[in-house]
Amino acid sequence: MKSLILGGVKSGKSRHAEQLATNSGRPVTVIATATGDDAGMQARIARHQAERNPHWHLLEEPILLGRAIASIDEQHCVLVDCLTLWLTNLLMLENDTALSTELQSLNTAVENCGNRLVMVSNETSMGIVPMGELSRRYCDEAGLLHQAMARHCDEVVLMIAGLCHRLK
């Protein structure tokens, strides 16, 4: 079973994903893609760490996500939090080859994944088109990433106000 959990900031998507991981009955490996580049992000990371089940394994991987997913024992539930932070990390490299390579690696890893897989991502493309070139590219790439992951997933949900809306 592969799940994609989409939602806005503070929509309840991480909490829902963590519940799915807990309900899997498997050992859980969390792949965290965030980097603590500023005090606000460091606080957010610390809060997630404090709230996370202490028995879960943690793998921090901001770039090589496909390889990280493929490396985990298939008996584990894999919880990826979050795809859009990972995408941001790739876009900040300003290396289109790395972006293309890592997107393909992720597609292959998810398609071939035998684990219970739960992926969290921010839905960002429901408002106006951003003015800046990088912001527009980010929204375009995030939309394409979500479409690709949704094709590979058995379940896709959109979280709004802590409520789960099943899309697939």
Secondary structure by P-SEA (a helix, b strand, c coil): cbbbbbbccccaaaaaaaaaaaacccbbbbbcccccccaaaaaaaaaaaaaccccbbbbbbccaaaaaaaacccccbbbbccaaaaaaaaaaaccaaaaaaaaaaaaaaaaacccbbbbbbbbcccccccccaaaaaaaaaaaaaaaaaaaaccbbbbbcccbbbbcc
